[in-house]
């Protein structure tokens, strides 16, 4: 069977059925359909962590010279 073809039997794969069953039982408030929602706002380090990391590296360089 090549990628992108339906499994023999013509239905959904067992994995898809398992996911649907899981969400139906454990997360009934989530509607089926496959919409993925990501957190908005400060969900990552961003530039603040980069600046802090740069300062730490700079301090380590300065400390290693003394």
N, C-alpha and C positions, 0 to 999 in steps of 0.2 A: 504494500500500500504506500503510495507516495504522499508527500506533505500536501495538505489542502484538500484531500479527498475524504469523503465520509466513510466511517467504518462500516464493515458489512452489517447489514440490518437497517441501514439508512437513518437511524435515530441519532440522538445525542450520545456523546461519549460517556463512559462511566464516570469520568472525572467531573464533567459538567453536571451530571445528575447528582453526584455526591455534594458538590458545592451548593446546588439549588436546595437539596434536602437540608444541609447544614443551616443555610440562611433562613429557610422556612421555619425551622425549629428553634434556632438559637437567636435569630435576629428578625422577629416577625415585623418590626416597624420599618424594615428596609424593603423597599419595593424591588422586585426583580427587574432586571433590565441592563445592569452593568454600568451605572454611572459611578465614577470614582471622584470623591471629593477630597481635596487636600486642604490642610490647615493654612490659613492666611495669616500674615503678620510675621512675628518673629519666630518662624519655624526653623531657622537655620542660624549658623554662626554669623554669616554676613561679614561686613567690613569691620565690625567691632572686634571680632576675634582675631582678624588679620592684623589689626593695629596693635592689639595686646600682645600677640605673638611676636611681632616686630620689635616691640619695646623690650620684651623678655630676651630676645636674641641679642639686641644691642647691649643690654645690661650685662649679659654673659660675656660678650666680647670685651667690654670695658673691664669687667672684673678679672678676666683671664690675663690681661696685660699688666696687672699690678701685682 
